[in-house]
Amino acid sequence: MRVLALTALLAIGATPALAQEVPPQDPPASAADDTVTRVEDIVVDGRPLREVAREFVDAVGESPRGRGLARWRTPMCAGAVNLTAAAAQPLIDHVSARAEALGVRTGEPGCAPNVVFVFSDDPRGLASSLVDANPGEFRLGSRTFNLDASALRHFRESDAPVRWWHTSVPVNDDTGERAVRLPGDVDNQGNPTAPTNVVFSSVLSGVVRDDLSRVIVIVDAARVDDVSPRQLADYLTFVALAQIDPRGDRSSAPSVLNAFDNPYSSDGLSDWDLAYLEALYRPGGSLRRNSRSVAEGVVRDVARSLTVAEPVED
């Protein structure tokens, strides 16, 4: 039933109400009711800040081969499965508020979810079943949309408390149309129909951007009490807003992505996390398809943000 419920949410025209038809599990406490005191992050590292920032960005971001770091440009709509409405709505509101603070548009009530949080007591089995039942939803026939087969295997077989799968789309920045053709983009006579112009040449690559289009996040319901409600909500926010490497080593930096391994690493999105997201979503960011060049821009902004935020000693 859980597979069918998520399949319905992924389908075009699905509504968040479908999530409420699944028998609920005990929900995590509301992130909105979790009061915390913000403490500035302290990093003790003798290396130049730019070098530390580069290491952090390399450990955080991961995009499909040859593509840039994607972000939301169409409205983001979050939905939750296996939570009661009383638990799901505060989580969705928290994620949406974080997104809006970054300039991301969010869907109106009743929108079709393109970010789905699934809480399960068998996350590994659920992930494997979903991939088996809907292989086309996880590999869209082109490596430009998703990570490779080893990443999908990690999604299926990992024992991580949270696992996720991103789908991003190369888009023509001038027209807003998809910039790569897929199998099935043909008319009744078998002639190609879309897109009308595929631009991947080195001269024109600047007009192609990468947009997030769908994110599936599966949470181990037995592990939610290992972190605070704020940590859980911010963790889910981070993976909903950015293509996060599930296998990256971020243990040396304060980040909410370390919360399950070290609950004291950060009480929520850290200054590093926020700087990363702000750099990723800053207006006028690079549209270049080279992932390293996009990452360099993120490194530069992260380093600048953290330098400005450092307190001045008397």
Beta strands, then each sheet from edge to edge (+ up, - down):
strand 1: 78-81
strand 2: 115-120
strand 3: 162-172
strand 4: 208-220
sheet 1: 1+ 2+ 4+ 3-
end
